[in-house]
């Protein structure tokens, strides 16, 4: 089944060229089914690229999805035009009375800032609290995952001596969890961050289950059944060339940085990287959507429903 994105969204043309199934308003109505309502709180500077990456993954799922683009009211993006924001986004204040089956919160390139120094921190904490009463399941990515754990559990983040950068092997630990259905025992995951959350800081009795972890890059994926949250610290949604673009940008800026680990063939930045994570990136979101579909209510106003034991 296809994903319904806002009409004329720039990502639409690229996604259609890639064969991602999209649907317009009229066709969606003719299908006579209730789509899953997914909100994307997009905190990334390059919003169009993030829209495309997330829509691509959601378009691989077997259910009809209606994607709503959401932004903060307390911060105006500087890297995306005001016209784009007005045409396709709604401030959270305008949607907070609605209910959603799912919420995706992206990362943001502010991870070395103390949480309380982030301009929109107060609003974001309100969104986290709102998710407990208005959203069935929330998927937090990178800094968004660190921020959610800080808000809900007071878990700190630590600045790394150097950027964790590469496509690292990760061990699948929660083999029976629905999010990992069909996963290999070891998968490759793109990592690009300056901070980390540590396993020893996770409260023992909070119901937090570590699902993916790397001996080199640390925690990757945590499931929180109590708060219906998923915390993904890394980037299975990345395009093949995302890390290459980051590397060449940093080098051009004069930064002394090593090429991303396990990424370029022969560790040669002049060679084209090979995507080793695309299948698991799609599979993770398909599994998340499937679990969401199994647990959510047909009546939006009855969200959130208690998750049934599986």
Secondary structure, DSSP 8 states (H G I E B T S, - for coil): --EE--TT-THHHHHHHTT--B--HHHHHHTTS--EEEEEE---SSHHHHHHHHHHHHTTSSS-EEEEEEE-SS---SSS-HHHHHHHEEEHHHHTTS-EEEEEE---S-TTS-GGGSTTHHHHHHHHHHHHHHEEEEEEETHHHHHHHHHHH----EEEEEEEEEEEEEEE--TTSGGGTT--SEEEEEEEEEEE--GGGS-TTS-EEEEEEETTTEEEEEEETTTTEEEE-S-TT--TTHHHHHHHHHHHTT------BTTSGGG-TTS----SSHHHHHHHHHHHHHHHHHHS-SSGGG-S------
